[in-house]
Each structure stands twice: as C-alpha cells, then as structure tokens.
C-alpha cells in the first residue's frame, strides 16, 4: 500500500499495522484484533476470516474488483465492503492500448529476437491501429469508457460499444456506435477488448462459440479478469489461427500453473503478448487507490 493513504489514517488517529506479506493462516489468527481490513488483490477475505474478525466493521479493497472478498457474507455480518474502482482507470486503459499496439506491431517479439542477436525485420509486417474497428465490451464502465475515448480521439478508430446498461448518452458523446448485443459486437470488430467485472454471470463470457464468431485474423485483449475468457478455448482458436493474436494481462491462475495456460502464454511469433496483471501497477494509480481507500475508511470509522 502506498504510504500516503497510511499516513492519512495515522493523522486521523488510527492505529495502523502494515502486514504486506501476511499469509492466510496468519490472517486468521490475528484478524480478531482489528476493526478494519485494508487489502489489495492478494489477500482473500473468506467466510472464515470474516467469522474470526469479531471486531470488523469494514473491509476496503484498494483496487477495482471484490472477487477476493466474500462480499455477501461480510454484509450479512454487518461489515461494510468497499473498493476504489476509479483509481486504476487511466493506468488500465493505457495498458489496454499498449497491448493492442504490441500485438499489431509485434513489439515484444521483435525485442526478444533483437536480444537474441536476431534481425527479423522481414517477418515484422505489422498493422496500424488507425482505422480499425474496436469492440469495447463493458463500454459503460470507467475503464471501458476511457479506452473508447482514447481510441476514438487519439487513434481515429471506429469504436463499437456494448454494455448491459444504457450507454446511449456516453456513446453519443464519444461518437461510439452501439452493438445490439455481445454477438453483434464480436462479428463486427477487428479487435475486441474486455472491461467487465468477474462474477458468476461473466464466467467464460467469451467461450469457444462466441470467439468463433469473431472475424478471422482479429485480436482479443483482456485486462479485466482471466476467467471471463475460456482460456483453453482461446488457446485452441489461436493455434488454429482464427484469431491472429491476444494481449493478456490476466489469467485463470496467477501465475499460470496449468499446462494449457503455460502453452497459451508461450505461443510463438508474437501470437500472445502477456503481462503479469500489471494493469493498475503505476505510481499514480497506486497512490490514488491508497488515498481513496483511506478516505473510505475514515468515512466509515469516523462518520
């Protein structure tokens, strides 16, 4: 956790103990001492943790998703659960664009070969982002909306958006076309990028059937959560070269441990460009998340 938020809490008179490497077992032993937990993505706040936290009033996640917190159980126990969804908007959106450019121009592939002493210019015929049709899945959210804005105003792309909520106003503001449903978006775009939260309804939202509907040679970008995409189906469709590439920041297991996922991240010739869940890993994003989390706790504990 960045220092600024911790300092804010201490200035407000709270006793704060920092335990960034605490294990699940250790957390269970000590959670009963605390009135609040301030966590990031690694720490899992399970039913057992909540039951052991007899003094808990709040759990605040510095970040977007709450999939590492049993939100329903916590709220039934009278514990407030909050996150800081606005904090990483710019950092995740910028990484999303970076992954698109990397796949299109095979930057990482060229870099690896240069470092191996290979001059592969003859294999490096890339594509431009300008003029492509990019489908933004979850265009109504903060990150999806920012990705759409950057693409439209910065790169001159044709942006098609889809969301389960009404985004007609935002679409008109950005000059973004609206897809009538997810399948309509997938069949129309050269690049599809995912910006929806992970929960039961979005598990394998992009399955084999849906990815098969995408244009031959199109690209998939995922900076949201790994299991929103059926990873094994993605591997198969990439190996068949129906999709020409994928930019992935999130995975089924982090780090990948299953053989199929190791193969997915190791596909040759720049087919996959993979980063280790770094969407929110910027100085600016982490500072903002820390401050927002601290402000949320102060509001809860000192109303």
N, C-alpha and C positions, 0 to 999 in steps of 0.2 A: 504494500500500500504506500502510495506516495506520501511524503511527510506532511504536506500542507494540511490535509484533512485531519490527520492525527493531532497536529498542533492545534487546530481549531477546537477539537474535542477537549484537549487538555486546558486550553484557555477558558473553556466554559465550565471547568471544574470537574470534569470526568476523570476517573482513573482508567487509563488505557493500558492494557498489556498486549504487546505485539508478539504473536507466535506464528510467523510466516511458514514454518516448516512442520507445524503440528500434524501428527498422524490422526487417523480416525479413532484409534484406540485411546490415544492421549486426550483427544477432544471429549470423548465420552466420560472420561474420569474427571475432567475439570469444568465442564460446561455448567454444572450446577452452581458455580461461584459467580456467574455473570448475568447481568440484566440485558445485555445485548451482544449479538454477534455481528461483526463486520467482516464479510468474506468476499473472496473472488471466486473464480470458477473451479478451482481445485478442490476446495473443501465441500464435502457433501453433508448437508444438514438433513439427516434422515429422521424417521419417526423415533428411533432410539435416542438420537441426540436431543430431539425436542422434549421427549419424556424425561430425559435426565436433566434438562435445563429448567429446573423448578422455579428459577427466578426470572426466566427470559420474558422480556416484554417486546423485543424487536429483533428481527434478522434483516440486515441490509446487505444486499449483494452489490458490490462495486463493479458494475457491468450491465450487460443487456439482459441475458437470459436468466430464468429462475429454474432451469431444469435440474440444477444441483441442490434444490431446496424442495422439501415436501411441503408445498405451499398450503394445500388443503388441510393437512393435518395440523400445521402450525396455526392457521387461522382458527380452526376449531378449538385449539388450545388457548385462544385469545391473544396470540402473538402477531404483531404487525409484521408484514413481509413487504419489503420494497426493493427496487433496484434503481439503477441510474441509466435508463435506456438512451438518454440523449448524449451521454458523454462520448461514445466512440463513433458518432455519426460520420464525421469527416474522415477519420482515420480508416474506418472500414470501407467507406465509399471510395477513397483514393486507392486503397489496396485492390479493390474490385477492378477499377480501371487499369491499374498496373498489371493485374493478371491477364486481362483482355489483351493488352498490348504485348505482353510477354508471349502469350500463345500465338498471336497473329504474326509477330516478328521473330519468334524463337530466340529471344534474348538469352535465356538461361542455357539453352542448348549450345548456342554459339560460344558463350562464356566457358562452359565446361570443355568444349573442344579446344578453344584457344589455350586454356590452362594445360591441356594435354599435349600441346605442341602441334595441333592440327588446324589447318586452314581450310574451312569447309564452306567457303563463300559460294561455290557452285550449287550447294544444297540449301542455300538460305533465301529462297524466293518467298518473301512474306506477303502479307496483305495489310491494307490500310483499314483503320477503324472508321474513318470518314466515309459516309455514305452507306454503311452497314445498317441493317435493321436489328436493333437490340430489344429483346423482350425482358422487361423487368417484372419478375414475379414477386408480389408484395410491394407494388409501387406506391401504396398509400402510407407505408411506414416511413420513419425518419430516414433510414439508410437508403431504402429503395427510392424514395423521392429525391434524395441528394444525388444518387447515382444517375437518375434520369436527368436531373438538372445539368450535371457536369457533361453528360453525353450530348445533350441537346445543344447547350450553349458553347461548350468547349470543343467538340469534335464534329459537329454537324451530322450526327447520326439520326436515323429515323427511330424513334423510341415508341415501343408498344408496351403499355402497362396493363397489369391485371392485379386486382385485389378483391377480397371478399366484401370489402366495404365500398361505399360510394366514393369514388375519387374523381368524379367528373369535373369538379371545380379545379382541383390541382392539375388535372390533365389539360384543361383549357389554358391555365396559367402557363404551363410549360410547353404547350404545343405538342403534347403527347397523345398518340392515338390510344384508344381503349379496346382491348380484346374482350369479346363477349364471354369467354371462359378460358380456362388454362390451356385446353387443347387448341383453341383458336390462336392463342399467343405462340404456342410451340411450333405450329406448322408455318408460321409467318416469319420467323426471325432467323437471322444468321448467327446470333449469339443470344443465349438465354442466361440470365443471372438471377440467383435466388436470394430473397431477402424477407423470409418469413420466420416466425418463431417455431421452435420444435415442441410439439406435443403429440398426443395420440393421432389427431386428425391429419397431421402433416408428416407422419412417419411414412417414408417411401412415397411421398407425394409425386416425385418423379420416379416412376417404376419403369420396367422394361417396355411396357406397352406405350407409355407416354413418350419416352425417349426415342422410340422407333418412329414416332410421328414427326420428330424434328427433321429439318432439311438435311439431306446428305451433305456432309462437309461442314456442318455447323459446329458451334463451340458451346460448352456448358461451363459456367462459372459458379462456384459455391463458396461463399464466405459466411454462411449462416450457421448450419449445424449439419454434421456429416450424414446422419440417418434420415434427413429429408430426401436424400437420393438413395436409391437402391444401389449400393456400391458394386455389388457383384454384377448386376445388370449393366452398370456403366462400364465396367472393365470389359465385358463381352462386346458391347456395342462400339467401344473404342478399338478393340482388337480387330473387329470386322471392318473398321474404318468408315462406319456410317457417320459417326461424329469424327471430326478431324482433330479435336483436342479438348482438353479440360483444364481449367485453372482451379485448384482446390486448396483452401486454407483450413478445411475442417474434415474430420474423418470419423468413421464408425468407432474405431478405437484410437485414442490419442496418448502415446504414439501408436501407430499401426502395429498390430501384433499378429493378425491373421494372415495366412499365406496369400490369399487373394488380394488383400489390401496392400501388402508389400509389393505384389506384382503391379498393382494399379499405380502406385507412386513411382515405380521404376520403369514404366513403359519408355521405350527408347525414342530417339529422334524428336524430342520436344513434344510428344503427344500429350503428356501431362506435365504441368508446371505446378509444383506443390510447395506450400509454405506451412509452417508448424503452428497454426492457429494464432497468427500474429496480427489479426485484423485490428485489435484495439491496442497493440503494442507500440504506441508512440508516447513521447514525453507529454505532449499536450493532452492526449486522451486520458492517460493515467492520472495526470494532475486534476483534470476536470472530474473524473469519476470519484477520486478521493474527496474532493471538496463537496460534490453533490451528496455523496454517502454520509459525510459528516453532518451536512445541513439537515438531511433527513433524520438522522439520529437525534440531533439536537431538538428538532421539532417534536419528535415522539417523546423524548425523555424529559424535555423542559418546555412543555406547552405553555 
